[in-house]
């Protein structure tokens, strides 16, 4: 019985001490659990592919989604993003949904021409090319 009490007492003291030490050592950083957003995930992957790096940009840390406009019963989405920290100009990506998942088809870019948009439906193309559209 005494061993059990000693073990419980050690746990009660050790766990908070370890957590406090971790808090101090890690410079008061914390872990946040973020909700999954399929648009943010597709934008992150599209940015990663466009840069050719292994780093997967994080929504809220590396970029913010400014606007999302859906087309054709949510099959297509035009997403305007703003880089966090002003390291680059705002950009637009065009996403297509297949089997419930969005994937970047065009972009990121801050100006499109007709050649870039050959894979997208005309309503999406007209929106992106219209003044103030993207």
C-alpha positions, 0 to 999 in steps of 0.5 A, a space after each residue: 500500500 505504501 509503494 502505491 501511495 509513493 508511486 501516486 505521489 511521484 506521478 502527481 509531482 513529476 508530471 506537472 514538473 515535466 510539463 512545466 520544464 517542457 513549457 520553459 524549454 520550448 520557449 512557451 510554444 504550444 501545440 494547436 489542433 486545427 480543424 481540417 479544411 479541404 480547401 486549405 489542404 488543396 491550397 497548401 499542396 498546390 503551393 508546395 508543388 509550385 515551389 518544388 520543395 518538400 515544405 508544405 505551407 500551413 494555412 494561417 502561418 504561411 498564407 491566409 485564404 482571402 476569398 473562395 468562389 465556387 462554380 458548377 455545383 462546387 466542382 470548381 473553386 477559385 481561391 485567392 490567398 494572401 501570404 502572411 508577412 507580405 513576402 509576396 503578392 496575393 495569388 489565385 489558385 483554381 481547384 477542381 474537386 474529384 472524388 470529394 477532394 480538391 486539387 489545384 489545377 491552375 496557379 498559384 498566379 496573380 495574372 492569368 491568360 487564356 493559355 493557362 485556363 484551357 483546363 477549366 470551364 468557361 464560367 471559371 475562365 470568364 470569372 478569373 479573367 474579368 476585372 476584379 474576378 480573382 
